[in-house]
């Protein structure tokens, strides 16, 4: 028995993939511009994308307005203006999620919960909130996007040590369980911590969490206990001097501004706090977004263009086997956007994609086209056999 496989079995993991497997030629899917009013939707700030069944939703982050569209592109009803605490508009949102008659928004410094008509329900201050997703019922899962600060990870003081990377909220944003803790004995840089921010997707009774700058995807149970890890060590870009991710740098800057204001309010008459400055993080994104497809039981992974080819890529991951169907995305002639695709949403018939900037268009692909992709097997797939059997072992190609 090879040493790597033996380590994994002793640690309580079943390893499904040990080496990359390439079969067949590249498969290309052509994007189609969204039709009708949906295709014409633009905004001065960011446009945030969600989909549910036959409905597509676009949130104008600057105006705090939500518009709904049918899959044929026709707008449904009128725009909903969302309200925060005291009737103010919760502008500056970076993502949102809907569940039943509730809408949850997250900005760099807080979460805001509204009803389906935009009426304010609750607000929770949470620095460095990352991606969020609706769980079943009235629960929400939120990732923590940044840290460490002063030797401690974001959320350390509030949620305990070691700090979590995931927080669950119930009802009107009451804190529930936490998950994916950062070990106290793990020494990583602030740059690495930001680069390991998580994209989230809920899958009926499981949560999938994908790191931003590494091809590393975690599967967790509804109790937020780790069940499996899927990764490709060849696609790790958490230390990359060639690209600075300005969005996360602005997140850090905004967070520092808020802490400075709080410090100033608490120490009136004292010397003013130091002027906040933006922090430049140096890494290259690998995974831009993920989404679960209930009908097929597979996870769609949107890869940053330039990661495996010069064009954006979709991976269709089968968690049961660790096998991937890979598709290269192409734009209609002369219609390629200037910004990389960063958002992904699954509708009843279509897969919807767009960049964050509001001047960019929305694209779609027929879900039925996601068949017969280039087949690969991830180099490392580890499934935890028993929750009480310790950490997963590591089996790398060539062990």
Kinemage of the C-alpha trace (Angstrom):
@kinemage 1
@onewidth
@group {chain A} dominant
@subgroup {mainchain}
@vectorlist {calphas} color= white
{ca unk a 1} P 0.000 0.000 0.000
{ca unk a 2} L 1.371 3.434 -0.924
{ca unk a 3} L 2.253 5.711 1.971
{ca unk a 4} L -0.251 8.414 1.025
{ca unk a 5} L -3.191 6.022 0.745
{ca unk a 6} L -2.270 4.414 4.061
{ca unk a 7} L -2.232 7.827 5.780
{ca unk a 8} L -5.647 8.633 4.387
{ca unk a 9} L -7.235 5.356 5.456
{ca unk a 10} L -5.795 5.613 8.949
{ca unk a 11} L -7.227 9.115 9.205
{ca unk a 12} L -10.686 7.854 8.291
{ca unk a 13} L -10.873 9.032 4.700
{ca unk a 14} L -11.832 7.226 1.532
{ca unk a 15} L -9.869 8.474 -1.458
{ca unk a 16} L -11.754 8.398 -4.744
{ca unk a 17} L -9.300 10.057 -7.121
{ca unk a 18} L -5.533 9.723 -7.135
{ca unk a 19} L -4.445 11.162 -10.449
{ca unk a 20} L -5.633 13.469 -13.178
{ca unk a 21} L -7.434 11.683 -15.995
{ca unk a 22} L -7.924 13.400 -19.331
{ca unk a 23} L -10.339 11.919 -21.850
{ca unk a 24} L -11.502 13.556 -25.052
{ca unk a 25} L -11.167 16.999 -26.565
{ca unk a 26} L -12.208 20.341 -25.130
{ca unk a 27} L -15.945 21.001 -25.264
{ca unk a 28} L -17.102 24.568 -25.917
{ca unk a 29} L -20.473 26.061 -25.003
{ca unk a 30} L -21.589 29.343 -26.553
{ca unk a 31} L -23.146 31.910 -24.249
{ca unk a 32} L -26.361 33.608 -25.305
{ca unk a 33} L -27.259 37.151 -24.292
{ca unk a 34} L -30.262 37.307 -21.955
{ca unk a 35} L -33.395 38.360 -23.851
{ca unk a 36} L -35.858 41.198 -23.378
{ca unk a 37} L -35.771 43.605 -20.460
{ca unk a 38} L -33.417 41.326 -18.543
{ca unk a 39} L -30.894 41.577 -21.370
{ca unk a 40} L -31.165 45.363 -21.328
{ca unk a 41} L -30.767 45.734 -17.551
{ca unk a 42} L -27.811 47.932 -16.584
{ca unk a 43} L -26.788 49.878 -13.481
{ca unk a 44} L -24.227 52.489 -12.434
{ca unk a 45} L -22.910 50.281 -9.629
{ca unk a 46} L -22.968 46.506 -9.238
{ca unk a 47} L -25.774 44.214 -10.373
{ca unk a 48} L -26.099 41.090 -8.224
{ca unk a 49} L -27.601 37.914 -9.664
{ca unk a 50} L -29.870 35.202 -8.226
{ca unk a 51} L -32.313 32.733 -9.798
{ca unk a 52} L -35.053 30.459 -8.515
{ca unk a 53} L -37.158 28.261 -10.764
{ca unk a 54} L -38.442 30.305 -13.699
{ca unk a 55} L -37.476 33.619 -12.078
{ca unk a 56} L -34.247 35.635 -12.361
{ca unk a 57} L -33.477 38.402 -9.850
{ca unk a 58} L -31.136 41.386 -10.217
{ca unk a 59} L -30.253 43.593 -7.256
{ca unk a 60} L -28.945 47.081 -7.997
{ca unk a 61} L -26.461 47.427 -5.133
{ca unk a 62} L -26.146 51.209 -5.358
{ca unk a 63} L -29.890 51.941 -5.538
{ca unk a 64} L -30.909 49.041 -3.218
{ca unk a 65} L -33.625 47.985 -5.662
{ca unk a 66} L -34.566 44.434 -6.634
{ca unk a 67} L -36.085 43.534 -9.994
{ca unk a 68} L -37.541 40.176 -10.998
{ca unk a 69} L -37.678 38.720 -14.493
{ca unk a 70} L -39.165 35.684 -16.193
{ca unk a 71} L -36.796 33.387 -18.090
{ca unk a 72} L -38.018 34.968 -21.349
{ca unk a 73} L -36.565 38.272 -20.102
{ca unk a 74} L -39.847 40.032 -19.323
{ca unk a 75} L -39.819 41.997 -16.059
{ca unk a 76} L -42.273 40.842 -13.401
{ca unk a 77} L -44.023 43.597 -11.482
{ca unk a 78} L -42.180 46.741 -10.433
{ca unk a 79} L -38.821 47.251 -8.766
{ca unk a 80} L -38.763 46.708 -4.985
{ca unk a 81} L -36.886 49.278 -2.915
{ca unk a 82} L -35.201 47.604 0.050
{ca unk a 83} L -35.078 49.336 3.430
{ca unk a 84} L -32.582 49.078 6.249
{ca unk a 85} L -32.763 50.179 9.861
{ca unk a 86} L -34.508 53.541 10.303
{ca unk a 87} L -35.810 53.486 6.732
{ca unk a 88} L -32.377 54.021 5.220
{ca unk a 89} L -31.393 52.231 2.023
{ca unk a 90} L -28.930 49.350 2.580
{ca unk a 91} L -26.659 50.397 -0.269
{ca unk a 92} L -23.270 48.857 -1.035
{ca unk a 93} L -24.393 45.230 -0.913
{ca unk a 94} L -21.909 42.694 -2.273
{ca unk a 95} L -24.276 39.708 -2.403
{ca unk a 96} L -27.789 38.682 -1.444
{ca unk a 97} L -29.958 35.597 -1.073
{ca unk a 98} L -33.705 34.999 -0.927
{ca unk a 99} L -35.646 32.366 0.993
{ca unk a 100} L -39.434 32.318 0.914
{ca unk a 101} L -40.565 35.830 1.823
{ca unk a 102} L -37.192 36.918 3.209
{ca unk a 103} L -34.243 38.696 1.539
{ca unk a 104} L -30.803 38.828 3.155
{ca unk a 105} L -28.206 41.388 2.014
{ca unk a 106} L -24.575 41.581 3.034
{ca unk a 107} L -22.296 44.593 2.876
{ca unk a 108} L -18.678 44.855 4.110
{ca unk a 109} L -19.879 45.704 7.623
{ca unk a 110} L -23.342 44.243 8.178
{ca unk a 111} L -26.182 41.905 7.244
{ca unk a 112} L -29.642 43.330 6.553
{ca unk a 113} L -32.813 41.215 6.511
{ca unk a 114} L -35.967 42.444 4.770
{ca unk a 115} L -39.324 40.972 3.849
{ca unk a 116} L -40.390 40.244 0.282
{ca unk a 117} L -41.680 43.806 -0.128
{ca unk a 118} L -38.379 45.328 1.041
{ca unk a 119} L -39.574 46.164 4.560
{ca unk a 120} L -36.864 46.150 7.243
{ca unk a 121} L -36.801 43.175 9.635
{ca unk a 122} L -33.367 42.935 11.255
{ca unk a 123} L -29.763 44.034 11.032
{ca unk a 124} L -26.571 42.431 12.280
{ca unk a 125} L -23.177 44.107 12.341
{ca unk a 126} L -20.607 41.640 11.075
{ca unk a 127} L -17.237 42.806 9.785
{ca unk a 128} L -15.816 40.925 6.818
{ca unk a 129} L -19.008 39.020 6.010
{ca unk a 130} L -18.366 37.000 2.859
{ca unk a 131} L -20.705 34.964 0.676
{ca unk a 132} L -24.104 33.927 2.013
{ca unk a 133} L -26.697 31.307 1.155
{ca unk a 134} L -30.185 30.397 2.334
{ca unk a 135} L -30.472 27.091 4.163
{ca unk a 136} L -33.765 25.250 4.556
{ca unk a 137} L -36.349 26.964 6.731
{ca unk a 138} L -35.430 30.404 8.013
{ca unk a 139} L -31.698 29.776 8.411
{ca unk a 140} L -28.832 31.483 6.621
{ca unk a 141} L -25.174 30.551 6.257
{ca unk a 142} L -22.562 33.309 5.993
{ca unk a 143} L -18.837 32.980 5.396
{ca unk a 144} L -16.272 35.237 7.061
{ca unk a 145} L -14.185 36.799 4.330
{ca unk a 146} L -11.086 38.119 6.025
{ca unk a 147} L -8.485 37.980 8.791
{ca unk a 148} L -6.286 37.648 10.694
{ca unk a 149} L -5.981 41.012 12.436
{ca unk a 150} L -3.464 41.487 15.206
{ca unk a 151} L -2.772 37.763 15.250
{ca unk a 152} L -6.471 36.869 15.475
{ca unk a 153} L -8.821 35.892 12.674
{ca unk a 154} L -11.931 37.933 11.965
{ca unk a 155} L -14.686 36.706 14.264
{ca unk a 156} L -12.269 35.428 16.911
{ca unk a 157} L -13.547 37.617 19.755
{ca unk a 158} L -17.195 37.172 18.896
{ca unk a 159} L -17.412 33.503 18.043
{ca unk a 160} L -14.605 32.076 20.132
{ca unk a 161} L -11.294 30.409 19.482
{ca unk a 162} L -10.476 28.990 17.031
{ca unk a 163} L -12.423 31.421 14.843
{ca unk a 164} L -14.885 29.929 12.334
{ca unk a 165} L -15.033 30.465 8.604
{ca unk a 166} L -18.804 29.850 8.603
{ca unk a 167} L -21.614 31.204 10.779
{ca unk a 168} L -25.262 30.130 10.760
{ca unk a 169} L -28.041 32.587 11.593
{ca unk a 170} L -31.647 31.728 12.443
{ca unk a 171} L -34.855 33.723 12.106
{ca unk a 172} L -34.102 37.397 12.572
{ca unk a 173} L -30.328 36.885 12.432
{ca unk a 174} L -29.874 35.118 15.757
{ca unk a 175} L -26.459 33.414 15.809
{ca unk a 176} L -26.571 29.635 15.594
{ca unk a 177} L -23.779 27.139 15.073
{ca unk a 178} L -20.377 27.820 13.520
{ca unk a 179} L -18.156 25.685 11.303
{ca unk a 180} L -14.839 25.241 9.466
{ca unk a 181} L -12.718 26.693 12.272
{ca unk a 182} L -9.267 28.057 11.628
{ca unk a 183} L -6.914 26.071 13.848
{ca unk a 184} L -4.970 28.043 16.448
{ca unk a 185} L -1.819 26.204 15.501
{ca unk a 186} L -2.193 27.057 11.809
{ca unk a 187} L 0.046 29.949 10.804
{ca unk a 188} L -1.031 31.610 7.575
{ca unk a 189} L -0.599 35.135 6.302
{ca unk a 190} L -3.339 37.739 6.114
{ca unk a 191} L -3.082 37.469 2.344
{ca unk a 192} L -3.720 33.714 2.511
{ca unk a 193} L -6.666 34.201 4.847
{ca unk a 194} L -8.364 36.589 2.410
{ca unk a 195} L -7.523 34.353 -0.557
{ca unk a 196} L -9.284 31.470 1.214
{ca unk a 197} L -12.599 33.328 1.374
{ca unk a 198} L -15.475 30.975 0.598
{ca unk a 199} L -18.174 30.780 -2.063
{ca unk a 200} L -21.243 28.903 -0.750
{ca unk a 201} L -23.940 26.679 -2.267
{ca unk a 202} L -26.684 24.836 -0.352
{ca unk a 203} L -27.665 21.364 -1.578
{ca unk a 204} L -30.816 20.149 0.225
{ca unk a 205} L -29.016 18.622 3.227
{ca unk a 206} L -25.420 19.658 2.534
{ca unk a 207} L -23.313 22.769 2.175
{ca unk a 208} L -20.570 23.211 -0.417
{ca unk a 209} L -17.901 25.838 0.268
{ca unk a 210} L -15.251 26.662 -2.349
{ca unk a 211} L -12.125 28.705 -1.681
{ca unk a 212} L -11.514 31.763 -3.827
{ca unk a 213} L -7.858 31.341 -4.812
{ca unk a 214} L -7.442 27.552 -4.581
{ca unk a 215} L -9.338 24.744 -6.283
{ca unk a 216} L -10.475 23.417 -2.937
{ca unk a 217} L -14.123 22.575 -2.260
{ca unk a 218} L -15.490 21.413 1.097
{ca unk a 219} L -18.650 19.377 1.614
{ca unk a 220} L -20.291 19.804 5.016
{ca unk a 221} L -23.385 18.239 6.548
{ca unk a 222} L -26.336 20.269 7.812
{ca unk a 223} L -24.544 20.273 11.188
{ca unk a 224} L -21.580 22.027 9.471
{ca unk a 225} L -19.323 19.029 10.129
{ca unk a 226} L -16.801 18.357 7.360
{ca unk a 227} L -17.716 15.361 5.186
{ca unk a 228} L -15.444 15.632 2.152
{ca unk a 229} L -12.787 17.715 0.430
{ca unk a 230} L -12.229 18.022 -3.327
{ca unk a 231} L -9.083 19.729 -4.620
{ca unk a 232} L -6.597 20.201 -7.407
{ca unk a 233} L -3.165 21.221 -6.020
{ca unk a 234} L -2.128 22.484 -9.460
{ca unk a 235} L -4.678 25.294 -9.230
{ca unk a 236} L -3.579 27.300 -6.208
{ca unk a 237} L -3.037 31.035 -6.639
{ca unk a 238} L -3.202 32.421 -3.103
{ca unk a 239} L 0.233 34.015 -3.427
{ca unk a 240} L 0.388 35.827 -6.757
{ca unk a 241} L 2.122 39.161 -7.251
{ca unk a 242} L 0.693 39.619 -10.727
{ca unk a 243} L -2.830 40.537 -9.637
{ca unk a 244} L -4.315 42.512 -6.772
{ca unk a 245} L -7.936 41.834 -5.902
{ca unk a 246} L -9.272 45.343 -5.396
{ca unk a 247} L -12.702 44.279 -4.174
{ca unk a 248} L -11.327 42.550 -1.096
{ca unk a 249} L -8.889 45.389 -0.515
{ca unk a 250} L -11.833 47.790 -0.419
{ca unk a 251} L -13.596 45.421 1.967
{ca unk a 252} L -10.662 45.656 4.345
{ca unk a 253} L -10.520 49.436 3.996
{ca unk a 254} L -14.228 49.836 4.717
{ca unk a 255} L -13.948 47.553 7.724
{ca unk a 256} L -11.118 49.608 9.155
{ca unk a 257} L -13.083 52.816 8.635
{ca unk a 258} L -15.992 51.391 10.595
{ca unk a 259} L -13.765 50.250 13.447
{ca unk a 260} L -12.144 53.687 13.527
{ca unk a 261} L -15.562 55.345 13.782
{ca unk a 262} L -16.599 52.994 16.583
{ca unk a 263} L -13.346 53.676 18.404
{ca unk a 264} L -13.878 57.424 18.030
{ca unk a 265} L -17.428 57.216 19.382
{ca unk a 266} L -16.273 55.205 22.383
{ca unk a 267} L -13.437 57.577 23.266
{ca unk a 268} L -14.862 61.036 22.683
{ca unk a 269} L -12.286 63.662 23.486
{ca unk a 270} L -9.382 61.287 22.924
{ca unk a 271} L -6.894 61.597 20.091
{ca unk a 272} L -8.489 60.832 16.701
{ca unk a 273} L -8.011 57.356 15.281
{ca unk a 274} L -5.414 56.823 12.592
{ca unk a 275} L -6.583 57.440 9.063
{ca unk a 276} L -7.592 54.084 7.493
{ca unk a 277} L -5.727 52.890 4.455
{ca unk a 278} L -6.546 50.208 1.901
{ca unk a 279} L -4.606 46.974 2.079
{ca unk a 280} L -3.557 45.380 -1.213
{ca unk a 281} L -3.926 41.612 -1.266
{ca unk a 282} L -1.885 39.766 -3.829
{ca unk a 283} L -3.493 36.646 -5.252
{ca unk a 284} L -5.275 35.429 -8.366
{ca unk a 285} L -8.856 34.091 -8.143
{ca unk a 286} L -9.401 30.499 -9.225
{ca unk a 287} L -13.064 29.818 -8.368
{ca unk a 288} L -15.453 32.691 -9.029
{ca unk a 289} L -18.750 31.097 -7.954
{ca unk a 290} L -20.508 27.777 -7.355
{ca unk a 291} L -24.114 26.565 -7.633
{ca unk a 292} L -25.914 23.300 -6.926
{ca unk a 293} L -28.057 21.527 -9.547
{ca unk a 294} L -30.660 19.521 -7.651
{ca unk a 295} L -31.913 17.515 -10.624
{ca unk a 296} L -28.479 16.076 -11.440
{ca unk a 297} L -26.977 16.065 -7.950
{ca unk a 298} L -23.910 17.930 -9.211
{ca unk a 299} L -22.073 21.117 -8.330
{ca unk a 300} L -21.336 23.731 -10.995
{ca unk a 301} L -18.010 25.529 -10.504
{ca unk a 302} L -17.259 28.749 -12.399
{ca unk a 303} L -13.509 29.159 -12.935
{ca unk a 304} L -11.725 32.453 -13.522
{ca unk a 305} L -10.720 32.991 -17.133
{ca unk a 306} L -7.011 32.401 -17.509
{ca unk a 307} L -6.990 29.633 -14.880
{ca unk a 308} L -7.011 26.715 -17.317
{ca unk a 309} L -7.572 28.570 -20.610
{ca unk a 310} L -7.856 32.184 -21.718
{ca unk a 311} L -11.647 31.837 -21.549
{ca unk a 312} L -14.010 31.223 -18.615
{ca unk a 313} L -14.637 27.588 -17.687
{ca unk a 314} L -17.489 25.652 -16.086
{ca unk a 315} L -16.788 22.443 -14.180
{ca unk a 316} L -19.657 20.072 -13.416
{ca unk a 317} L -18.507 18.158 -10.320
{ca unk a 318} L -20.043 14.849 -9.283
{ca unk a 319} L -19.406 14.676 -5.503
{ca unk a 320} L -20.009 10.929 -5.400
{ca unk a 321} L -17.070 10.136 -7.684
{ca unk a 322} L -14.923 13.262 -7.832
{ca unk a 323} L -15.284 13.245 -11.613
{ca unk a 324} L -15.663 16.479 -13.552
{ca unk a 325} L -17.177 17.413 -16.866
{ca unk a 326} L -15.405 20.559 -18.073
{ca unk a 327} L -16.847 23.101 -20.519
{ca unk a 328} L -15.096 26.089 -22.105
{ca unk a 329} L -17.381 29.119 -22.462
{ca unk a 330} L -17.349 31.331 -25.542
{ca unk a 331} L -19.133 34.614 -26.229
{ca unk a 332} L -21.011 35.472 -29.425
{ca unk a 333} L -18.781 37.212 -31.953
{ca unk a 334} L -18.033 40.776 -30.905
{ca unk a 335} L -20.059 40.541 -27.677
{ca unk a 336} L -17.494 39.470 -25.089
{ca unk a 337} L -17.682 41.519 -21.911
{ca unk a 338} L -14.661 43.433 -20.654
{ca unk a 339} L -14.997 42.022 -17.119
{ca unk a 340} L -14.619 38.361 -16.103
{ca unk a 341} L -17.742 36.360 -15.335
{ca unk a 342} L -18.067 36.261 -11.544
{ca unk a 343} L -21.675 35.261 -10.822
{ca unk a 344} L -23.574 32.057 -11.456
{ca unk a 345} L -27.232 31.129 -10.822
{ca unk a 346} L -29.277 28.046 -11.720
{ca unk a 347} L -32.806 28.506 -13.060
{ca unk a 348} L -35.398 25.971 -14.140
{ca unk a 349} L -34.331 25.881 -17.771
{ca unk a 350} L -31.243 28.085 -17.970
{ca unk a 351} L -27.929 28.681 -16.280
{ca unk a 352} L -27.429 32.425 -15.776
{ca unk a 353} L -24.063 34.211 -15.615
{ca unk a 354} L -22.766 37.775 -15.389
{ca unk a 355} L -19.956 39.984 -14.109
{ca unk a 356} L -20.505 42.197 -11.054
{ca unk a 357} L -20.233 45.638 -12.766
{ca unk a 358} L -23.689 46.886 -13.695
{ca unk a 359} L -22.728 48.018 -17.195
{ca unk a 360} L -22.036 44.392 -18.166
{ca unk a 361} L -24.712 42.159 -19.772
{ca unk a 362} L -26.361 39.032 -18.387
{ca unk a 363} L -25.746 35.725 -20.190
{ca unk a 364} L -27.454 32.351 -20.248
{ca unk a 365} L -26.898 28.720 -21.278
{ca unk a 366} L -29.522 26.014 -21.722
{ca unk a 367} L -29.104 23.565 -18.837
{ca unk a 368} L -29.707 20.715 -21.259
{ca unk a 369} L -26.434 21.675 -22.995
{ca unk a 370} L -24.409 20.661 -19.919
{ca unk a 371} L -23.742 17.164 -21.199
{ca unk a 372} L -20.774 15.405 -22.738
{ca unk a 373} L -18.095 17.708 -21.381
{ca unk a 374} L -14.394 16.895 -21.249
{ca unk a 375} L -14.073 14.306 -18.476
{ca unk a 376} L -11.451 14.625 -15.742
{ca unk a 377} L -10.877 13.256 -12.280
{ca unk a 378} L -9.701 15.561 -9.516
{ca unk a 379} L -6.219 14.674 -8.217
{ca unk a 380} L -7.371 14.655 -4.581
{ca unk a 381} L -10.816 13.642 -3.345
{ca unk a 382} L -11.218 12.668 0.292
{ca unk a 383} L -14.421 11.594 2.016
{ca unk a 384} L -14.589 11.363 5.780
{ca unk a 385} L -15.885 7.961 6.861
{ca unk a 386} L -16.637 8.785 10.493
{ca unk a 387} L -16.994 12.193 12.138
{ca unk a 388} L -15.063 10.965 15.172
{ca unk a 389} L -12.076 9.622 13.224
{ca unk a 390} L -10.033 12.795 13.119
{ca unk a 391} L -8.745 14.923 10.291
{ca unk a 392} L -8.691 13.859 6.683
{ca unk a 393} L -5.451 12.456 5.384
{ca unk a 394} L -3.869 13.636 2.163
{ca unk a 395} L -3.282 11.532 -0.891
{ca unk a 396} L -1.386 13.314 -3.635
{ca unk a 397} L -0.705 12.246 -7.169
{ca unk a 398} L 2.455 10.182 -7.266
{ca unk a 399} L 2.308 8.837 -3.687
